[in-house]
Amino acid sequence: MTSLCVFCGSNTGRGPRYVDGARRLGRHLADEGIAVVYGGASVGTMGTLADAALEAGGTVIGVIPRQQTGQEMAHRGLTQLHVVESMHERKAKMIELADGFIALPGGLGTLEEFAEVLTWSQLGIHSLPTGLLDTDGYYGHFLAFLDHAVAEGFLRPADRELVLAGEDPATLLDALRNWEPAGERQWRPVE
């Protein structure tokens, strides 16, 4: 694993725990020699993640839509910054550059990006690991929702297993490294 795409927010959340989680992940990935691919911003947990990885000597690759480069939003100190024309292009480029995916606590954009890579995995478009950094139990309700979707027949158990979770960067990275795809995937209805 040489690079991970990290979906994270343009906000920092309440209290220091989410910023601390982003900082720990950025440092850990840099220490492990894993490049960070992310949304290219200098604000929120995005900026914290990038700064921490860079300060630890890591490689950080940002991908940002042109409309978001103004107002000091684009991070100007990255190893590489790709400026693209749309959010769709942004996601496609981030996915192209990654060997796996992590979502930090975030809002709708973070959830949407994570859900898309999960769906692509479910459909067999890629076979890369996906995980949640579950800082302070942030994703507990989301993980319970996925279990509920399995129980109610909307999600196959094998598809639920696509979502790895860990409370700290080292545990989550180990899970991502040890994850093995279930073989050739193709969507089919729940039986």
N, C-alpha and C positions, 0 to 999 in steps of 0.2 A: 504494500500500500504506500504510494508515494504522494498522494494528494487527497484531501477531503474537502468537500463542499460543505460549508457551515451556513445554515439558514439562521438568521438572527435579526434582531429588531433595530429600528431607528430610535427607539426609546430605551431607557435603562431600567424601567420598572421601579417599584417601590423598595426602598432599602438597599443596602449594599450587596445583598447575596447574589443577585443576578449579574451585576458587574463583576463581582469576585469570581463567579462561575465562568464567565466569558474570559476573564483574565487567565484563570487556571487552565482553561482549554487551550487558549492561544499559546501559552508557555509550554504546555505539555506537547502539543503538536510540533512546535519548533524543536523541542528537546529530542523528539523522536525522529526528526528529519522529515516530517510530513508537511508538505506545502498546504497552506490554507487558501481555499477558493471561497470567495464570499461576495456580497453585494456591492462592494466598492465604496461604501460611505465612511465618513469620518465621525459620524454621530452615533449615539446609542450604544448598544452592546456590539454593534458592527465595528464601530471605531475602537472600542475597548479590546475586542478580540484581535483586530489587526495590529494595534499598537503593542499589545503584549507579545504577539508572535514575532513582530519585528524587533522589539527590544531584546528578545531571547535569541536573535540571530536567524530567525526563520524566514521562509519565503512566503509572501502573501500576494495573491493574485486577485484583484478586484474586477468585477464586471458590473457596470452601471449604465443605465439608460441616459442618453444625452440630456433629456429634460431634467434630470436630477443632478447634473454636474455643477450647476450654479449654486449661489448662496453658501459657499464653503462646504457643500455637502460631500463632494467627491474627495476621497483621501488622496492627497498628493504625494505621500511618502512611500507608496507601495513598491514592491518589486516589479509588478506589472499592473497596469490599469487598462482594461478593455472598455471602450465607450461604444455602446451599441444603440440601435435606434428604437427598440421597444422592450417592454417587459418580457415578451415571448422570446425575443432574441437573447435577452439576458439569461433566462432560465436554460435555454438550449445550450448556450456557451458554458455556463457553470456546470451543467451536466456533462458536457463533452470533456471538460478539464478534470473531472473527479473520478476517484476510485471508490467512493462511498460518500455517504451523506449523514450529517448530524444536524439536528435542530436544537438550538438553544431556546429558552423561554422567549416568547415573542407574541405578537398579535396576529391579525388576520393574514398579513402577507407571509409571515413565517409558516403559519399553518397551511396556507394554500400551496406554497412551494414544497413543503414536506409531503402533503397529500398527493401532489402531482408525481413526485418521484416514487411514492408508494404505489400509486396506480400504474405507473409505467412498469414497475417490477411485477406487479400482479398480472399485467398483460404480457409479460415476457419481453418487453422492449429493452430492458437492461437486467442484469443479474448482479447488482452491486448492493452491499449492505447499507441499511438505513437505521439510524438510531436517534434517540432523544436523550439529551442531557437533562435529566430530571432534577434540576436544582431545587432543593427544598420541597420536593413533591409537586412541583409546578404542573407536571403532566399526569398526575394521578387520575384526575377525572377523565382525561382523554383516553388513557389506557383502560380505565373501567368502561368507557363508552365502546371501545373496540371489543372488549370481552362481551358486553351486552349485545353488540351487533352479531357476534358469533352465536350467542345463545338464542337470538331471535331469528337466525337463519339468513342474515344479510351479508355475512362474511364467513368464508371458509376458515377453519382453524389454521390451515397452512398459510393463508394470507395474513392472518393475525400474527403469525410467527415472523413475518417480515419486519415487524417493529421491535427493535431492540431498545433497551433503556438501561441507563446507569446513572447513579447519583454523583459520580465523580468521573473526571476525564479518563483516568487510567483504566477503571473498570469498563467504561463504555468502549474505549479503544480496543481493549482485549476482546470484548464481545464482537466488535466489528471485524477484527482480524480473524477470529475463530469461526465466524459465520460462513456457512456453506449453502449455496443455492440448492434448492430442492431438485435440481435437474432442469430440463427444459420446461419452462412455464408457459401455460396458455390459459387464458381466462375460461372458466366454465361456471355454470350456475351452481349454487349451493345445493347439495343433494339432501 
